[in-house]
Amino acid sequence: IMIRRKKNILTRLTTRRGIPVTEYHCTYKKVFPVDEYGRLGGMYSLADLPIMEHKELTRTGVIESMNEEEQFYLVRDTERNFTEWVPMADVTVVQ
C-alpha cells in the first residue's frame, strides 16, 4: 500500500489488505527521557517519577513504514508498542 501526501511518499511495509507481510525486525538508536533508575520516563512511562536526563538508548523494534524522500523509518517498539520516526542511519535491520 502506498500513501501519497504532497511531496512525501510513505510506503507501508507490514500490512497488505489486513494480511501481515514479512516483518523487518531492527534495532534503533534514539534519544529518550530517562528517570533516576535508567528507565524510560516522561510520556513513555506510567510511573510518576521526574525525568533526570535524556539518553541515547538502543532499542528493538519492527519497521512499519518508510519515507524514502526524508530518509526516515516508522519503527514500532517491541517492548512498549509505541511508534517513532527514526532516521534510516540510526536503524539496523536484524535477521
C-alpha positions as CSV (number, residue, x, y, z in Angstrom):
1,I,0.0,0.0,0.0
2,M,1.4,3.4,-0.9
3,I,0.2,6.6,0.7
4,R,0.9,9.8,-1.2
5,R,1.0,13.2,0.6
6,K,2.2,16.2,-1.3
7,K,5.9,15.6,-1.9
8,N,6.3,12.9,0.8
9,I,5.9,9.3,-0.3
10,L,5.2,6.9,2.6
11,T,5.5,3.2,1.9
12,R,3.6,0.8,4.3
13,L,5.7,-2.3,4.9
14,T,3.8,-4.5,7.4
15,T,0.3,-5.0,6.2
16,R,-1.4,-5.5,2.9
17,R,-5.2,-5.8,2.9
18,G,-5.1,-6.9,6.5
19,I,-2.7,-9.7,5.8
20,P,0.7,-9.4,7.5
21,V,3.7,-9.2,5.2
22,T,7.3,-10.1,6.3
23,E,8.2,-8.2,9.4
24,Y,11.5,-6.3,9.4
25,H,12.9,-6.5,12.9
26,C,15.5,-3.9,13.8
27,T,17.5,-2.2,16.5
28,Y,17.4,1.6,16.6
29,K,19.0,4.4,18.5
30,K,17.1,7.4,19.7
31,V,17.3,10.0,22.5
32,F,14.7,9.3,25.2
33,P,13.9,10.9,28.6
34,V,15.2,8.7,31.4
35,D,14.2,8.6,35.1
36,E,16.6,8.2,38.1
37,Y,16.6,4.4,37.7
38,G,17.6,4.5,34.0
39,R,14.2,3.5,32.7
40,L,12.1,5.3,30.0
41,G,10.4,8.2,31.5
42,G,8.1,11.1,30.6
43,M,5.2,10.1,28.2
44,Y,6.8,6.6,27.7
45,S,6.2,5.6,31.4
46,L,3.2,5.3,33.7
47,A,5.4,5.9,36.8
48,D,5.2,9.4,38.3
49,L,9.0,9.9,38.5
50,P,10.8,13.1,37.3
51,I,13.0,13.0,34.2
52,M,16.6,13.0,35.3
53,E,18.3,13.2,31.9
54,H,18.0,12.5,28.2
55,K,20.0,9.5,26.9
56,E,20.5,7.8,23.6
57,L,19.2,4.3,24.0
58,T,19.4,1.3,21.7
59,R,16.0,-0.5,21.5
60,T,14.5,-3.3,19.4
61,G,11.5,-2.7,17.1
62,V,9.7,-3.6,13.9
63,I,9.8,-1.3,10.8
64,E,6.3,-0.2,10.0
65,S,6.8,2.3,7.1
66,M,9.5,4.2,5.4
67,N,9.8,7.7,3.9
68,E,12.4,7.5,1.2
69,E,12.5,11.2,0.4
70,E,13.1,12.3,4.0
71,Q,15.2,9.1,4.8
72,F,13.1,8.0,7.9
73,Y,11.6,4.7,9.1
74,L,8.5,4.5,11.2
75,V,9.6,2.0,13.9
76,R,7.2,0.2,16.4
77,D,9.0,-0.6,19.7
78,T,8.6,-4.2,20.6
79,E,8.7,-3.7,24.4
80,R,6.3,-0.7,24.8
81,N,4.4,-0.9,21.5
82,F,4.8,2.9,20.6
83,T,5.9,4.2,17.2
84,E,8.6,6.7,16.4
85,W,10.0,8.2,13.2
86,V,13.8,7.4,13.2
87,P,16.4,8.4,10.7
88,M,17.5,5.5,8.4
89,A,21.1,6.0,9.6
90,D,20.1,5.0,13.2
91,V,18.3,1.8,12.2
92,T,19.9,-1.6,11.8
93,V,17.9,-4.4,10.3
94,V,18.3,-7.7,12.2
95,Q,17.7,-11.1,10.6
